[in-house]
Amino acid sequence: MKLSIFYDHVVDAARQSGKSIVTILREAADAGICAVEINHENIARQSDMLNNIREAGMSISGAFLFYDFGGAEYGDETRMRAHVDTAKELGMQCILAVPGILDDAAARELNTLLDDYRDDFRNPVAMERLDAWMQSSDQIMKITEMLRRMVAYAKTQGITVMLEDFDGYRAPFARALPLLWFMQNVDGLRFALDTGNFAYSDEDVEAGFDLLSDYIVHVHCKDRGVEEGCEGFRYKKGMAPVAAGDGYLPLCKLARTLLDRGYDGYFAIEHYGHGNQEAAILRSAENLLKA
C-alpha cells in the first residue's frame, strides 16, 4: 500500500506541535508514508516546500489546482499547461483538476434532478435526463471543453488528469452521476475517489465506488466523524474531521477492495481541520496499513 499525506496537514502539524516540517515529514515516513499531496499553487507560495520533501526522502503523489473553466479561464490554457508541466518535472503521474463551479440557480437545478435518483444510480432514465441537462448548460459545456483540452495536453506529457467527488453544492462533479457523465464525455479523464465527500452530498460512498470503480486511479482517504444535527440524512452522519479509519465511513473496506483488485495507486491521507494533525497523520497510517 502506497500512502501519502497532504502537505498542508504537515504544515499544520508543525505549527500545532512546535516541531519542524521536516521532523513531521520524517515521522510520517517512519509510519509508512512515502509521499505528499500538494496544492500546485503552493510550489510558488512556499519556497522551501520542495526542499523539505526531498530532505525527508519523500516523493510527490499528486498536485491539485482550482480552476474557473466555465468562467474567466475559459479558453486560457496557461495554468493548466503549467500544472501539467510541473507534474512531469516533479515525477508525478496524476494531477487533480477542480475545474469550476456553477451559479446558484444552475446548482439548484442540477441537485434537484439528482435527488430523484439518489438511491438509483444505474437507472437509465437518470442518465438520459442528466445528459440532456448537462448538454443544455453553457457552463458545463465550457468546463467539458477545457477538461478535454487539459487531458489531451497531459497525455502528451504522460500525465493523467483526474476529477474527484468534491464537497461543494455548486460543484457539478460532487455527486456520482455527474462524475460518471464527465468520465464518459472526456476521453481519458479519470476519477480520484474521495472516500469522505459523497457523504457531503448525502450519497452512499459504496454505491458511488461501485459506479465509478473502473475509472479510479487515485484515492483521498478522508473519513468523517458523527455529529449532532445529521439525523435526517440517509448517509451523512456528520462531517467532523477524524483520522482515516476512525470515522463512520467504510474507508478501510474500500481500500482493501481496491488492493484485492490490483490497485497500485496512492492512498492520500486527508483530514483538513483536525485539531491534532500530527496524531491524526500517524493514526491514519496505522489504520490504513492494517486494512
Secondary structure as a PSIPRED ss2 file (coil, helix, strand):
# PSIPRED VFORMAT (PSIPRED V4.0)

   1 M C   1.000  0.000  0.000
   2 K E   0.000  0.000  1.000
   3 L E   0.000  0.000  1.000
   4 S E   0.000  0.000  1.000
   5 I E   0.000  0.000  1.000
   6 F E   0.000  0.000  1.000
   7 Y H   0.000  1.000  0.000
   8 D H   0.000  1.000  0.000
   9 H H   0.000  1.000  0.000
  10 V H   0.000  1.000  0.000
  11 V H   0.000  1.000  0.000
  12 D H   0.000  1.000  0.000
  13 A H   0.000  1.000  0.000
  14 A H   0.000  1.000  0.000
  15 R H   0.000  1.000  0.000
  16 Q H   0.000  1.000  0.000
  17 S H   0.000  1.000  0.000
  18 G C   1.000  0.000  0.000
  19 K C   1.000  0.000  0.000
  20 S C   1.000  0.000  0.000
  21 I H   0.000  1.000  0.000
  22 V H   0.000  1.000  0.000
  23 T H   0.000  1.000  0.000
  24 I H   0.000  1.000  0.000
  25 L H   0.000  1.000  0.000
  26 R H   0.000  1.000  0.000
  27 E H   0.000  1.000  0.000
  28 A H   0.000  1.000  0.000
  29 A H   0.000  1.000  0.000
  30 D H   0.000  1.000  0.000
  31 A C   1.000  0.000  0.000
  32 G C   1.000  0.000  0.000
  33 I E   0.000  0.000  1.000
  34 C E   0.000  0.000  1.000
  35 A E   0.000  0.000  1.000
  36 V E   0.000  0.000  1.000
  37 E E   0.000  0.000  1.000
  38 I E   0.000  0.000  1.000
  39 N E   0.000  0.000  1.000
  40 H C   1.000  0.000  0.000
  41 E C   1.000  0.000  0.000
  42 N H   0.000  1.000  0.000
  43 I H   0.000  1.000  0.000
  44 A H   0.000  1.000  0.000
  45 R H   0.000  1.000  0.000
  46 Q C   1.000  0.000  0.000
  47 S C   1.000  0.000  0.000
  48 D C   1.000  0.000  0.000
  49 M H   0.000  1.000  0.000
  50 L H   0.000  1.000  0.000
  51 N H   0.000  1.000  0.000
  52 N H   0.000  1.000  0.000
  53 I H   0.000  1.000  0.000
  54 R H   0.000  1.000  0.000
  55 E H   0.000  1.000  0.000
  56 A C   1.000  0.000  0.000
  57 G C   1.000  0.000  0.000
  58 M C   1.000  0.000  0.000
  59 S E   0.000  0.000  1.000
  60 I E   0.000  0.000  1.000
  61 S E   0.000  0.000  1.000
  62 G E   0.000  0.000  1.000
  63 A E   0.000  0.000  1.000
  64 F E   0.000  0.000  1.000
  65 L E   0.000  0.000  1.000
  66 F E   0.000  0.000  1.000
  67 Y C   1.000  0.000  0.000
  68 D C   1.000  0.000  0.000
  69 F C   1.000  0.000  0.000
  70 G C   1.000  0.000  0.000
  71 G C   1.000  0.000  0.000
  72 A C   1.000  0.000  0.000
  73 E C   1.000  0.000  0.000
  74 Y C   1.000  0.000  0.000
  75 G C   1.000  0.000  0.000
  76 D C   1.000  0.000  0.000
  77 E C   1.000  0.000  0.000
  78 T H   0.000  1.000  0.000
  79 R H   0.000  1.000  0.000
  80 M H   0.000  1.000  0.000
  81 R H   0.000  1.000  0.000
  82 A H   0.000  1.000  0.000
  83 H H   0.000  1.000  0.000
  84 V H   0.000  1.000  0.000
  85 D H   0.000  1.000  0.000
  86 T H   0.000  1.000  0.000
  87 A H   0.000  1.000  0.000
  88 K H   0.000  1.000  0.000
  89 E H   0.000  1.000  0.000
  90 L C   1.000  0.000  0.000
  91 G C   1.000  0.000  0.000
  92 M C   1.000  0.000  0.000
  93 Q C   1.000  0.000  0.000
  94 C E   0.000  0.000  1.000
  95 I E   0.000  0.000  1.000
  96 L E   0.000  0.000  1.000
  97 A E   0.000  0.000  1.000
  98 V E   0.000  0.000  1.000
  99 P C   1.000  0.000  0.000
 100 G C   1.000  0.000  0.000
 101 I C   1.000  0.000  0.000
 102 L C   1.000  0.000  0.000
 103 D C   1.000  0.000  0.000
 104 D H   0.000  1.000  0.000
 105 A H   0.000  1.000  0.000
 106 A H   0.000  1.000  0.000
 107 A H   0.000  1.000  0.000
 108 R H   0.000  1.000  0.000
 109 E H   0.000  1.000  0.000
 110 L H   0.000  1.000  0.000
 111 N H   0.000  1.000  0.000
 112 T H   0.000  1.000  0.000
 113 L H   0.000  1.000  0.000
 114 L H   0.000  1.000  0.000
 115 D H   0.000  1.000  0.000
 116 D C   1.000  0.000  0.000
 117 Y C   1.000  0.000  0.000
 118 R C   1.000  0.000  0.000
 119 D C   1.000  0.000  0.000
 120 D C   1.000  0.000  0.000
 121 F C   1.000  0.000  0.000
 122 R C   1.000  0.000  0.000
 123 N C   1.000  0.000  0.000
 124 P H   0.000  1.000  0.000
 125 V H   0.000  1.000  0.000
 126 A H   0.000  1.000  0.000
 127 M H   0.000  1.000  0.000
 128 E H   0.000  1.000  0.000
 129 R H   0.000  1.000  0.000
 130 L H   0.000  1.000  0.000
 131 D H   0.000  1.000  0.000
 132 A H   0.000  1.000  0.000
 133 W H   0.000  1.000  0.000
 134 M H   0.000  1.000  0.000
 135 Q H   0.000  1.000  0.000
 136 S H   0.000  1.000  0.000
 137 S C   1.000  0.000  0.000
 138 D H   0.000  1.000  0.000
 139 Q H   0.000  1.000  0.000
 140 I H   0.000  1.000  0.000
 141 M H   0.000  1.000  0.000
 142 K H   0.000  1.000  0.000
 143 I H   0.000  1.000  0.000
 144 T H   0.000  1.000  0.000
 145 E H   0.000  1.000  0.000
 146 M H   0.000  1.000  0.000
 147 L H   0.000  1.000  0.000
 148 R H   0.000  1.000  0.000
 149 R H   0.000  1.000  0.000
 150 M H   0.000  1.000  0.000
 151 V H   0.000  1.000  0.000
 152 A H   0.000  1.000  0.000
 153 Y H   0.000  1.000  0.000
 154 A H   0.000  1.000  0.000
 155 K H   0.000  1.000  0.000
 156 T H   0.000  1.000  0.000
 157 Q C   1.000  0.000  0.000
 158 G C   1.000  0.000  0.000
 159 I C   1.000  0.000  0.000
 160 T E   0.000  0.000  1.000
 161 V E   0.000  0.000  1.000
 162 M E   0.000  0.000  1.000
 163 L E   0.000  0.000  1.000
 164 E E   0.000  0.000  1.000
 165 D C   1.000  0.000  0.000
 166 F C   1.000  0.000  0.000
 167 D C   1.000  0.000  0.000
 168 G C   1.000  0.000  0.000
 169 Y C   1.000  0.000  0.000
 170 R C   1.000  0.000  0.000
 171 A C   1.000  0.000  0.000
 172 P C   1.000  0.000  0.000
 173 F C   1.000  0.000  0.000
 174 A C   1.000  0.000  0.000
 175 R C   1.000  0.000  0.000
 176 A H   0.000  1.000  0.000
 177 L H   0.000  1.000  0.000
 178 P H   0.000  1.000  0.000
 179 L H   0.000  1.000  0.000
 180 L H   0.000  1.000  0.000
 181 W H   0.000  1.000  0.000
 182 F H   0.000  1.000  0.000
 183 M H   0.000  1.000  0.000
 184 Q H   0.000  1.000  0.000
 185 N H   0.000  1.000  0.000
 186 V C   1.000  0.000  0.000
 187 D C   1.000  0.000  0.000
 188 G C   1.000  0.000  0.000
 189 L C   1.000  0.000  0.000
 190 R E   0.000  0.000  1.000
 191 F E   0.000  0.000  1.000
 192 A E   0.000  0.000  1.000
 193 L E   0.000  0.000  1.000
 194 D E   0.000  0.000  1.000
 195 T C   1.000  0.000  0.000
 196 G C   1.000  0.000  0.000
 197 N C   1.000  0.000  0.000
 198 F C   1.000  0.000  0.000
 199 A C   1.000  0.000  0.000
 200 Y C   1.000  0.000  0.000
 201 S C   1.000  0.000  0.000
 202 D C   1.000  0.000  0.000
 203 E C   1.000  0.000  0.000
 204 D C   1.000  0.000  0.000
 205 V H   0.000  1.000  0.000
 206 E H   0.000  1.000  0.000
 207 A H   0.000  1.000  0.000
 208 G H   0.000  1.000  0.000
 209 F H   0.000  1.000  0.000
 210 D H   0.000  1.000  0.000
 211 L H   0.000  1.000  0.000
 212 L H   0.000  1.000  0.000
 213 S H   0.000  1.000  0.000
 214 D H   0.000  1.000  0.000
 215 Y H   0.000  1.000  0.000
 216 I E   0.000  0.000  1.000
 217 V E   0.000  0.000  1.000
 218 H E   0.000  0.000  1.000
 219 V E   0.000  0.000  1.000
 220 H E   0.000  0.000  1.000
 221 C E   0.000  0.000  1.000
 222 K C   1.000  0.000  0.000
 223 D E   0.000  0.000  1.000
 224 R E   0.000  0.000  1.000
 225 G E   0.000  0.000  1.000
 226 V C   1.000  0.000  0.000
 227 E C   1.000  0.000  0.000
 228 E C   1.000  0.000  0.000
 229 G C   1.000  0.000  0.000
 230 C C   1.000  0.000  0.000
 231 E C   1.000  0.000  0.000
 232 G C   1.000  0.000  0.000
 233 F C   1.000  0.000  0.000
 234 R C   1.000  0.000  0.000
 235 Y C   1.000  0.000  0.000
 236 K C   1.000  0.000  0.000
 237 K C   1.000  0.000  0.000
 238 G C   1.000  0.000  0.000
 239 M C   1.000  0.000  0.000
 240 A E   0.000  0.000  1.000
 241 P E   0.000  0.000  1.000
 242 V E   0.000  0.000  1.000
 243 A C   1.000  0.000  0.000
 244 A C   1.000  0.000  0.000
 245 G C   1.000  0.000  0.000
 246 D C   1.000  0.000  0.000
 247 G C   1.000  0.000  0.000
 248 Y C   1.000  0.000  0.000
 249 L C   1.000  0.000  0.000
 250 P C   1.000  0.000  0.000
 251 L H   0.000  1.000  0.000
 252 C H   0.000  1.000  0.000
 253 K H   0.000  1.000  0.000
 254 L H   0.000  1.000  0.000
 255 A H   0.000  1.000  0.000
 256 R H   0.000  1.000  0.000
 257 T H   0.000  1.000  0.000
 258 L H   0.000  1.000  0.000
 259 L H   0.000  1.000  0.000
 260 D H   0.000  1.000  0.000
 261 R C   1.000  0.000  0.000
 262 G C   1.000  0.000  0.000
 263 Y C   1.000  0.000  0.000
 264 D C   1.000  0.000  0.000
 265 G C   1.000  0.000  0.000
 266 Y E   0.000  0.000  1.000
 267 F E   0.000  0.000  1.000
 268 A E   0.000  0.000  1.000
 269 I E   0.000  0.000  1.000
 270 E C   1.000  0.000  0.000
 271 H C   1.000  0.000  0.000
 272 Y C   1.000  0.000  0.000
 273 G C   1.000  0.000  0.000
 274 H C   1.000  0.000  0.000
 275 G C   1.000  0.000  0.000
 276 N C   1.000  0.000  0.000
 277 Q H   0.000  1.000  0.000
 278 E H   0.000  1.000  0.000
 279 A H   0.000  1.000  0.000
 280 A H   0.000  1.000  0.000
 281 I H   0.000  1.000  0.000
 282 L H   0.000  1.000  0.000
 283 R H   0.000  1.000  0.000
 284 S H   0.000  1.000  0.000
 285 A H   0.000  1.000  0.000
 286 E H   0.000  1.000  0.000
 287 N H   0.000  1.000  0.000
 288 L H   0.000  1.000  0.000
 289 L H   0.000  1.000  0.000
 290 K C   1.000  0.000  0.000
 291 A C   1.000  0.000  0.000
